[in-house]
């Protein structure tokens, strides 16, 4: 009840364009973002087929018009291996839409080399999530966000194997515990240095993909 009105219980809803679920799993949001990005890419197919535009310009337009849709709100994602694979596959699909057909039977790595572009979508999560974490820990973010990260929310966690948590990504990328990361985040120059030193989330998924042959 809120102000005397009964609030409907739902399994998921959209808030500021992001899909929120009762399980707090971000997979639904990742899938939704990928669908929107692919939809944007398809709507602009006349642009990609325009021979008067250089490939370099088309690639810049992809980053501005398509990646911005997919990456919106990624700071709140918890990247699991499965979600990393989904994002990686989406990036490959988009580059292939730039007049490279599936019939060519060429590896994704080969296409990236021809376009002279590096993986982008698995680079941004590291930079943005670490920046957001530093923002919250330095006291610039909301108190609620800080409480959630420090796990001071009321309630009990279920028994058994626990799902991957938001901070687990930070721990994996930096090798720091929550206490250590929080302490270092208060020193902005040090935290910025940590962010710059982090590699992208180009996991074994990328290597497995090329090992499997032509995609």
LINTA-V257299 format. One record per helix or strand of 3 or more residues. SS is the DSSP state (a for helix, b for strand). FROM is the first residue (numbers start at 1). LEN is the number of residues. Records with the same first field share a line. If there is no record, write none. Layout:
SS=FROM-LEN ; FROM-LEN
This chain:
b=12-4 ; 18-4
a=27-17 ; 45-4 ; 55-17 ; 74-3 ; 81-16 ; 102-3 ; 108-8 ; 121-17 ; 143-7 ; 166-9 ; 178-8 ; 188-10 ; 204-8
